[in-house]
């Protein structure tokens, strides 16, 4: 608790008097967008950042807890895909007057759901393409275009996004994935903040190891 206020995942504006940062979950209206507690975006709304998301495709955008989404980020969904197994990619069926029936779903390059893990930081103006899976604790560099899987606790940058490096060694990554701090109660997370914000990774590793042994 800070200044007598408990964190509340159903608060839209978690910074008093500032409307350009919101917790996403309480603003969602689309049933095919699922967002975890305390994930925020640096904007006054979220759903316009999810493009080409047509209900007949049935694809979902699933984002975990405690993600940090910068301004200008775009989640491109499967509706953006054109038929690629024909000699033209032009979508005649979507435009007025053209004599073409919609192609079968099997003829479209459907990539499945887009899934973002927990505690993921997505940098400004990054683009997340359809069907991408991003692991817990990953960092997506500004202006990156992500078209493939991103492993947990990995930093990716560029267009197309490529791995820059792992954030931690394998031991600490294993401990963090086992700890799953984002699934704990607000009270428990509060007590973990000194570890979660510790820049001494060896100290953090030792303390997490001790916690997991309890």
C-alpha positions as a Python dict, from the first residue, in 0.01 Angstrom:
ca = {
    (1, 'X'): (0, 0, 0),
    (2, 'X'): (131, 343, -97),
    (3, 'X'): (-18, 665, 45),
    (4, 'X'): (-309, 463, 180),
    (5, 'X'): (-403, 327, -165),
    (6, 'X'): (-401, -39, -262),
    (7, 'X'): (-322, -131, -626),
    (8, 'X'): (-648, -199, -809),
    (9, 'X'): (-642, -379, -1147),
    (10, 'X'): (-988, -241, -1227),
    (11, 'X'): (-872, 120, -1211),
    (12, 'X'): (-859, 269, -1560),
    (13, 'X'): (-620, 556, -1476),
    (14, 'X'): (-354, 435, -1229),
    (15, 'X'): (-173, 771, -1227),
    (16, 'X'): (-397, 1036, -1075),
    (17, 'X'): (-463, 1326, -1311),
    (18, 'X'): (-288, 1161, -1607),
    (19, 'X'): (-501, 1009, -1884),
    (20, 'X'): (-229, 894, -2124),
    (21, 'X'): (-161, 573, -1932),
    (22, 'X'): (-430, 318, -1856),
    (23, 'X'): (-469, -29, -1719),
    (24, 'X'): (-598, -216, -2023),
    (25, 'X'): (-814, -492, -1873),
    (26, 'X'): (-1104, -277, -1743),
    (27, 'X'): (-1140, -101, -2081),
    (28, 'X'): (-1174, -410, -2302),
    (29, 'X'): (-1507, -467, -2480),
    (30, 'X'): (-1405, -721, -2746),
    (31, 'X'): (-1452, -1076, -2613),
    (32, 'X'): (-1162, -1197, -2830),
    (33, 'X'): (-914, -971, -2648),
    (34, 'X'): (-804, -1112, -2313),
    (35, 'X'): (-571, -904, -2095),
    (36, 'X'): (-433, -976, -1749),
    (37, 'X'): (-432, -758, -1439),
    (38, 'X'): (-211, -447, -1425),
    (39, 'X'): (-102, -455, -1789),
    (40, 'X'): (-90, -95, -1908),
    (41, 'X'): (-51, 102, -2229),
    (42, 'X'): (89, 452, -2272),
    (43, 'X'): (-231, 583, -2431),
    (44, 'X'): (-584, 681, -2332),
    (45, 'X'): (-736, 369, -2496),
    (46, 'X'): (-625, 29, -2623),
    (47, 'X'): (-849, -141, -2878),
    (48, 'X'): (-752, 84, -3170),
    (49, 'X'): (-402, -66, -3137),
    (50, 'X'): (-548, -404, -3237),
    (51, 'X'): (-601, -393, -3614),
    (52, 'X'): (-768, -622, -3871),
    (53, 'X'): (-940, -810, -3590),
    (54, 'X'): (-1255, -943, -3756),
    (55, 'X'): (-1491, -1161, -3557),
    (56, 'X'): (-1539, -1415, -3838),
    (57, 'X'): (-1173, -1517, -3806),
    (58, 'X'): (-1220, -1606, -3440),
    (59, 'X'): (-858, -1529, -3351),
    (60, 'X'): (-775, -1404, -3005),
    (61, 'X'): (-525, -1156, -2867),
    (62, 'X'): (-414, -1286, -2527),
    (63, 'X'): (-189, -1067, -2310),
    (64, 'X'): (-65, -1162, -1965),
    (65, 'X'): (-32, -965, -1643),
    (66, 'X'): (196, -671, -1568),
    (67, 'X'): (288, -604, -1932),
    (68, 'X'): (412, -260, -2029),
    (69, 'X'): (297, -144, -2373),
    (70, 'X'): (445, 178, -2510),
    (71, 'X'): (277, 434, -2732),
    (72, 'X'): (223, 345, -3096),
    (73, 'X'): (237, -33, -3055),
    (74, 'X'): (20, -224, -3305),
    (75, 'X'): (-109, -579, -3279),
    (76, 'X'): (-188, -691, -3636),
    (77, 'X'): (-439, -976, -3638),
    (78, 'X'): (-515, -1244, -3898),
    (79, 'X'): (-767, -1034, -4089),
    (80, 'X'): (-471, -849, -4243),
    (81, 'X'): (-360, -1161, -4430),
    (82, 'X'): (-436, -1195, -4802),
    (83, 'X'): (-472, -1515, -5002),
    (84, 'X'): (-121, -1621, -5105),
    (85, 'X'): (-182, -1954, -5280),
    (86, 'X'): (-337, -1789, -5588),
    (87, 'X'): (-167, -1594, -5865),
    (88, 'X'): (-294, -1261, -5724),
    (89, 'X'): (-315, -1148, -5365),
    (90, 'X'): (-575, -878, -5446),
    (91, 'X'): (-885, -918, -5222),
    (92, 'X'): (-1156, -861, -5486),
    (93, 'X'): (-1421, -1013, -5256),
    (94, 'X'): (-1384, -736, -4999),
    (95, 'X'): (-1441, -451, -5245),
    (96, 'X'): (-1762, -325, -5400),
    (97, 'X'): (-1867, -456, -5741),
    (98, 'X'): (-1617, -737, -5795),
    (99, 'X'): (-1759, -1082, -5874),
    (100, 'X'): (-1564, -1293, -5628),
    (101, 'X'): (-1679, -1500, -5333),
    (102, 'X'): (-1466, -1501, -5017),
    (103, 'X'): (-1194, -1768, -5028),
    (104, 'X'): (-1221, -2066, -4797),
    (105, 'X'): (-1056, -2015, -4460),
    (106, 'X'): (-814, -2293, -4555),
    (107, 'X'): (-692, -2076, -4845),
    (108, 'X'): (-597, -1790, -4614),
    (109, 'X'): (-270, -1788, -4415),
    (110, 'X'): (-431, -1808, -4071),
    (111, 'X'): (-161, -1791, -3802),
    (112, 'X'): (-373, -1857, -3493),
    (113, 'X'): (-397, -1660, -3171),
    (114, 'X'): (-145, -1394, -3071),
    (115, 'X'): (-19, -1466, -2718),
    (116, 'X'): (190, -1230, -2506),
    (117, 'X'): (326, -1358, -2174),
    (118, 'X'): (353, -1180, -1839),
    (119, 'X'): (585, -890, -1752),
    (120, 'X'): (662, -823, -2118),
    (121, 'X'): (784, -476, -2218),
    (122, 'X'): (689, -377, -2574),
    (123, 'X'): (874, -68, -2694),
    (124, 'X'): (732, 229, -2879),
    (125, 'X'): (590, 173, -3229),
    (126, 'X'): (664, -199, -3227),
    (127, 'X'): (444, -414, -3452),
    (128, 'X'): (334, -761, -3341),
    (129, 'X'): (225, -973, -3638),
    (130, 'X'): (-51, -1241, -3638),
    (131, 'X'): (2, -1560, -3443),
    (132, 'X'): (314, -1442, -3262),
    (133, 'X'): (393, -1592, -2919),
    (134, 'X'): (609, -1384, -2684),
    (135, 'X'): (738, -1545, -2364),
    (136, 'X'): (728, -1411, -2010),
    (137, 'X'): (972, -1133, -1926),
    (138, 'X'): (1071, -1059, -2286),
    (139, 'X'): (1159, -710, -2410),
    (140, 'X'): (1061, -595, -2760),
    (141, 'X'): (1272, -305, -2884),
    (142, 'X'): (1118, 15, -3019),
    (143, 'X'): (1014, 2, -3387),
    (144, 'X'): (1065, -375, -3401),
    (145, 'X'): (846, -593, -3622),
    (146, 'X'): (790, -928, -3452),
    (147, 'X'): (684, -1214, -3678),
    (148, 'X'): (810, -1518, -3490),
    (149, 'X'): (829, -1672, -3146),
    (150, 'X'): (1017, -1485, -2873),
    (151, 'X'): (1157, -1693, -2588),
    (152, 'X'): (1106, -1593, -2225),
    (153, 'X'): (1341, -1324, -2091),
    (154, 'X'): (1483, -1248, -2435),
    (155, 'X'): (1546, -905, -2587),
    (156, 'X'): (1460, -873, -2956),
    (157, 'X'): (1510, -574, -3185),
    (158, 'X'): (1479, -478, -3550),
    (159, 'X'): (1273, -548, -3860),
    (160, 'X'): (1240, -839, -3874),
    (161, 'X'): (1297, -873, -3501),
    (162, 'X'): (1607, -1075, -3409),
    (163, 'X'): (1735, -1187, -3072),
    (164, 'X'): (1982, -940, -2926),
    (165, 'X'): (2054, -1137, -2610),
    (166, 'X'): (1903, -1316, -2314),
    (167, 'X'): (1827, -1089, -2022),
    (168, 'X'): (1968, -1333, -1767),
    (169, 'X'): (2161, -1657, -1748),
    (170, 'X'): (1967, -1983, -1778),
    (171, 'X'): (1962, -2038, -1402),
    (172, 'X'): (1794, -1706, -1326),
    (173, 'X'): (1549, -1746, -1614),
    (174, 'X'): (1452, -2088, -1476),
    (175, 'X'): (1404, -1939, -1129),
    (176, 'X'): (1190, -1652, -1258),
    (177, 'X'): (967, -1886, -1456),
    (178, 'X'): (931, -2104, -1149),
    (179, 'X'): (862, -1808, -919),
    (180, 'X'): (583, -1671, -1142),
    (181, 'X'): (559, -1362, -926),
    (182, 'X'): (279, -1216, -1140),
    (183, 'X'): (41, -1489, -1018),
    (184, 'X'): (86, -1403, -651),
    (185, 'X'): (-142, -1182, -442),
    (186, 'X'): (-94, -806, -429),
    (187, 'X'): (32, -840, -74),
    (188, 'X'): (290, -1103, -173),
    (189, 'X'): (406, -901, -474),
    (190, 'X'): (449, -598, -249),
    (191, 'X'): (692, -793, -33),
    (192, 'X'): (879, -913, -344),
    (193, 'X'): (940, -565, -487),
    (194, 'X'): (1287, -532, -326),
    (195, 'X'): (1389, -851, -510),
    (196, 'X'): (1210, -765, -836),
    (197, 'X'): (1375, -423, -849),
    (198, 'X'): (1722, -541, -742),
    (199, 'X'): (2000, -473, -992),
    (200, 'X'): (2233, -720, -822),
    (201, 'X'): (2131, -1032, -1013),
    (202, 'X'): (2337, -1271, -805),
    (203, 'X'): (2169, -1140, -490),
    (204, 'X'): (1828, -1169, -656),
    (205, 'X'): (1910, -1523, -766),
    (206, 'X'): (2004, -1623, -411),
    (207, 'X'): (1693, -1467, -260),
    (208, 'X'): (1458, -1623, -516),
    (209, 'X'): (1623, -1962, -459),
    (210, 'X'): (1563, -1925, -87),
    (211, 'X'): (1200, -1827, -142),
    (212, 'X'): (1135, -2126, -363),
    (213, 'X'): (1273, -2358, -98),
    (214, 'X'): (1025, -2239, 163),
}
